[in-house]
């Protein structure tokens, strides 16, 4: 291993150690003694009983997972709103519309299915677009 690789490894290890210890440093220096006592004496909360789950076979566990967790997951309309936010859908639709508009106006379809830009000859070199044309685009 090169020296720079070892140096990077040491620096990254120290950085990771610092990041992982931030929560305990904040607890020690920024909380009251009562909060420290409560945090030290917290016990794990058993959320559910696991005795019956531990006795199941692999096939029963797989069937239970497929019916309870996976079954009907994509039929819930609220899930689609969470997975595909309106703003993201709008941005994707507008981007696709502008890309299609660009290819429609500025490109030519070849026989092999590829697009190339239209020839640029015939445009005078000395023309300057007006500020109104720059601001409004096709509407000016």
C-alpha positions in Angstrom: 0.0 0.0 0.0 1.3 3.4 -0.8 2.0 6.1 1.8 -0.8 8.3 0.5 -3.2 5.4 0.8 -2.2 4.7 4.4 -2.4 8.4 5.2 -5.9 8.6 3.7 -7.0 5.6 5.6 -5.8 7.1 8.9 -7.4 10.5 8.2 -10.7 8.9 7.2 -10.6 6.6 10.3 -10.1 9.6 12.6 -12.9 11.5 10.8 -15.3 8.5 11.2 -14.4 8.2 14.8 -15.2 11.9 15.4 -18.5 11.7 13.6 -19.6 8.5 15.5 -18.6 10.1 18.9 -20.5 13.4 18.3 -23.8 12.1 19.9 -22.1 11.2 23.1 -20.1 14.4 23.2 -23.3 16.4 22.8 -25.0 14.3 25.5 -22.2 15.0 27.9 -21.8 18.7 27.3 -25.2 20.0 26.3 -27.7 18.2 28.5 -28.6 18.5 32.1 -27.8 15.9 34.8 -31.4 14.7 34.9 -31.3 14.0 31.2 -28.0 12.2 31.6 -29.5 10.1 34.4 -32.6 9.2 32.3 -30.6 8.3 29.2 -28.2 6.1 31.3 -31.1 4.2 32.9 -33.3 3.6 29.8 -34.3 0.0 29.3 -35.1 -1.6 26.0 -38.8 -1.6 25.1 -40.2 -4.9 23.8 -42.4 -3.9 21.0 -43.9 -7.3 20.3 -43.7 -10.9 21.5 -41.4 -13.0 19.3 -42.0 -16.4 20.9 -44.5 -17.6 18.2 -42.4 -16.1 15.4 -39.3 -18.1 16.5 -41.2 -21.4 16.2 -42.2 -20.9 12.6 -40.6 -22.8 9.7 -38.9 -21.0 6.8 -41.9 -21.7 4.5 -44.3 -20.2 7.0 -42.1 -17.1 7.4 -41.9 -16.7 3.6 -45.6 -17.0 3.2 -46.3 -14.6 6.1 -43.9 -12.1 4.6 -45.5 -12.3 1.1 -49.0 -11.9 2.4 -48.5 -9.3 5.1 -45.6 -7.2 3.8 -45.6 -7.5 0.0 -49.2 -8.3 -0.9 -51.1 -5.3 -2.2 -48.3 -2.9 -1.7 -48.6 -1.4 -5.2 -52.4 -1.2 -5.1 -52.4 1.6 -2.4 -52.8 5.0 -4.2 -51.3 6.8 -1.2 -48.1 4.8 -1.7 -47.8 6.1 -5.3 -48.0 9.7 -4.0 -45.2 9.0 -1.6 -43.0 7.3 -4.1 -43.6 9.7 -7.0 -44.1 13.3 -5.6 -46.0 15.7 -7.8 -43.1 18.1 -8.1 -40.8 15.3 -9.4 -43.4 14.1 -11.9 -43.9 17.7 -13.1 -40.1 18.2 -13.5 -39.7 14.9 -15.4 -42.7 15.7 -17.7 -41.4 19.2 -18.5 -37.9 17.9 -19.1 -39.2 15.3 -21.5 -41.5 17.9 -23.2 -38.6 20.3 -23.8 -36.2 17.5 -25.0 -38.9 16.4 -27.5 -39.5 20.0 -28.6 -35.7 20.5 -29.1 -35.4 17.4 -31.3 -38.6 18.2 -33.2 -37.4 21.8 -34.1 -33.7 21.4 -34.4 -32.9 17.9 -35.6 -33.5 15.7 -38.6 -34.3 11.9 -38.4 -32.0 9.8 -40.5 -32.9 6.4 -42.1 -31.0 4.5 -39.3 -33.2 6.1 -36.6 -30.6 8.6 -35.3 -31.0 12.3 -35.1 -28.6 15.0 -36.3 -28.9 18.7 -36.1 -30.4 20.6 -39.0 -27.9 22.4 -41.3 -27.0 25.9 -40.1 -26.2 27.5 -43.5 -28.2 30.4 -44.6 -28.1 32.3 -41.3 -26.3 35.7 -41.5 -23.4 35.9 -39.1 -24.0 39.6 -38.2 -27.5 39.2 -36.7 -28.1 39.7 -33.0 -31.2 38.7 -31.2 -33.2 41.4 -29.6 -33.5 41.4 -25.8 -37.2 40.8 -26.1 -36.5 37.7 -28.2 -34.0 36.5 -25.6 -36.4 36.9 -22.7 -39.6 35.6 -24.4 -38.1 33.0 -26.8 -40.7 31.7 -29.2 -43.4 34.1 -27.9 -41.7 37.3 -29.2 
